[in-house]
């Protein structure tokens, strides 16, 4: 909000009137989440990472087994605050937008993925901090698992997804870009960039567990190998730590499914291939190919 408290010829009242915002908005200071809520959200984040198919009922029962007296309504509220929905069998941080958000068809059924920059994907996850949390988005090349870009945000607005997309496209252009149907990815601001770049847009079918499996496996690696071990305190610390981790992930972490090569070696060396095939369920990724 571009309001100058000092040095402006206009009063704060006049500036707020011109911008169409109430003065109460200018002076409001968020109290942030309660410490008790944050502790529970951190527990749920770890459990969701282990068992992403847990809904409100199972999550509540699991918390009871940890000795916590908590009701379903509170669990449901906290899951929504984290961006995790219990409707689908996987955590979905990005929620569907309104009727103005176009849903694009799924383009990857039976498609052989044989080279870098053929298919990219993006997804969002929850990253815990000592006294809060942030959201992380990453853009990944499916063929190599190479993370082309990422960004952090304290809200689920679409701007940080657009920022990550622009950075990725500054390096290369994919043939197909796949996401879920969340409002961040169906927004005109996001899809228009892809259309202008000549990229085909693909979106997962609702409730399909394996459509974005490679990014889901990335989140498990990020959390178990970095976030849970380092327990970041503030956003800047998380940003620095994640920058180091993604450098390691791309250039130093060996992947069994890539023939014990790094994503960077495969992305820049064209050395392996995976296949998206019907397998046991039409349009889903064969589980034999999803080790990360």
Phi, psi and omega in degrees: 000119186272073177242126180266121179281331181229146174086358179267140177292344180262144175290163178299321178301314182294320179297317178298321179296317179295324181274350178074031178237145177288151179296333179299328178295321180296321185268353183291136175234121182292138177279346181076170181291152178291151181299322180295321177295318182297320180298318179292320179297322178295319177297315181295325178299314179296318181291322178295325178295323177284319186227076185294355179269001179287127173262195183299315184297310181293320180296319178298316179297320179296318178297323176300321180291342175272003178090013182262131176267100186216143181265166181298322183296321179291319178299316180299317180297316182292322177298320178294320179297324178284344183088016180258123182257140181270358185290321186256162182282013172219157178292133181234103181282334181262126185258153181300145177272190181279188183297341179282352179267112183284135174263124183265154183289157175279126188251001192256006180297120177073009183276129174279126180260109194238001184200157175297152177064017173277313179224127169248159176219157177223150177204169183235143174222165180268131178240120182280149172235174179303311187238029180175207180197163175224170176248141181241129173244144177223147174250123185236142170276121185296320185299316188252350188066014181289130178273110185280327179196165178202164179204155178246152176207150175271356178227169178263025174294163187279349189299322184286333174290320177295320178300314179295321179297314180299319180295319179295316182291341176289345180264319183193174177235132175275167172280320182228139176239120185248135176218179168275190184264024180294155184297331178296326185265340177268355181295150180298325180300326181277309185290329179297324178296318179294318180296318179295332179274358179076027182262133177285134184260129179234139179228138181299148169290149182298130175082008181274116192290322192259003185300323183242039191298328183292321177289324177299319177294326174300316181298320177300317179296314181302316186284314183285329184265349184222295190298312183290332180281321186267336175052067185299144181270311185229170186298315182298322178295318177297319181297316179295316181294318179293326176300316178294320183294316181294329173297315177297316182301317183285322192245348184233343185270119180278136181248125178302318183290346177257020181070035181057039170251166176273158175304322180296319179298320181284319181298319183266353185243355176054056192248355181207180181209155172229169181224131170267119185221165181300327181049232181272340180230132184302132173079007181254159183282134177299129183293344177290346187248012189248013175293135182225000000 
